[in-house]
Amino acid sequence: MTNIYLVRHGSTEWNEKRIWQGVVDTELSTRGIEEVEKVAEFFKNKSIDAIFSSPMRRALQTANTIASKIGYDSDKIIIDNRLRECEIRLWNGKTNEEIAQLYAMQFQEWFTNLNSNIAGVESLESVQKRMYDLLRDVIVHFTNKNVIIVSHAIAMRMLISKILNLTPPDHLNFTLDNASVSSLISNDGKIKVRFLNYTSNL
C-alpha cells in the first residue's frame, strides 16, 4: 500500500487578505511559517521515503521546513512543475468581490466547467490532468512507500475531486486549509481518500 500525504502550503499575506494569487510567486507570511512548523510535527514519527513539491516559493518553503523537521535531505526534494497552482492571471491580485464585478461571466464559466476556454485562465481539466498524471507516476515509482506532496489549493482540490468523482462546482464540497494534511492510499490499483484537511496541530 502506498501512502500519499497532500500538504497545502502555509499562509501567505495574499491568503490572509483573501486575494487570488494563482502562480504569483508569493512567500509564506509570518503566520504561514508558524503553521508549517506545526504541521511538520505531524510527520516527525513517520517514515517518509520521498517529498515532492511545487516549484513555487510558498510550497518549497513548506516542503523544506517539513524536510528539516523530519531529518529528510532537502536536496532530495523532487520539484515538479505539474504541482504548480492554477494559472488565473485574469484575476490575480483581486478579491472575490472585485472578480464578481469585473469578470462575473468568465469566472462562472471557469468555476462550473472543467473544459472552460478563457484567455489567461487555465482550465480546471488541465489542472486535474497534470495533477493526476503526477499521482500515477508517484504510485508507479514509489509503490508501498510513504510520500509527501506539497502543492496548492486549486491543484489539490482538483486531484481529490478526480478520485472522489466530483465535477465542478462540487469540487468545493470539502475544505483544504493552509498547512493542512490530506491523505490518499493506493492499493491494488485503487486510489482512495483516507482523510481530508487535518489541521489539529494548528
Number of C-alpha atoms within 10 A of each C-alpha: 16 19 21 27 23 25 30 28 31 28 24 21 15 18 16 11 11 13 18 18 21 23 15 16 12 17 21 23 17 12 14 23 20 15 22 27 20 19 25 22 14 17 16 14 8 10 12 19 12 19 23 22 28 23 20 22 16 25 30 22 21 29 29 19 19 25 23 13 16 17 10 18 12 15 8 11 18 15 19 15 14 21 25 24 24 21 19 21 17 17 20 17 17 18 15 15 11 13 18 14 9 13 14 13 12 17 20 13 15 21 17 15 16 19 13 19 14 14 11 12 19 21 21 24 19 16 23 23 16 18 24 21 12 19 19 15 12 18 21 12 9 17 15 16 16 18 23 24 29 28 28 28 17 21 25 25 22 27 24 24 19 17 14 13 11 16 16 16 13 12 20 15 10 12 13 21 18 22 30 23 24 22 20 19 18 19 13 7 9 9 19 13 14 13 12 18 18 18 17 10 14 13
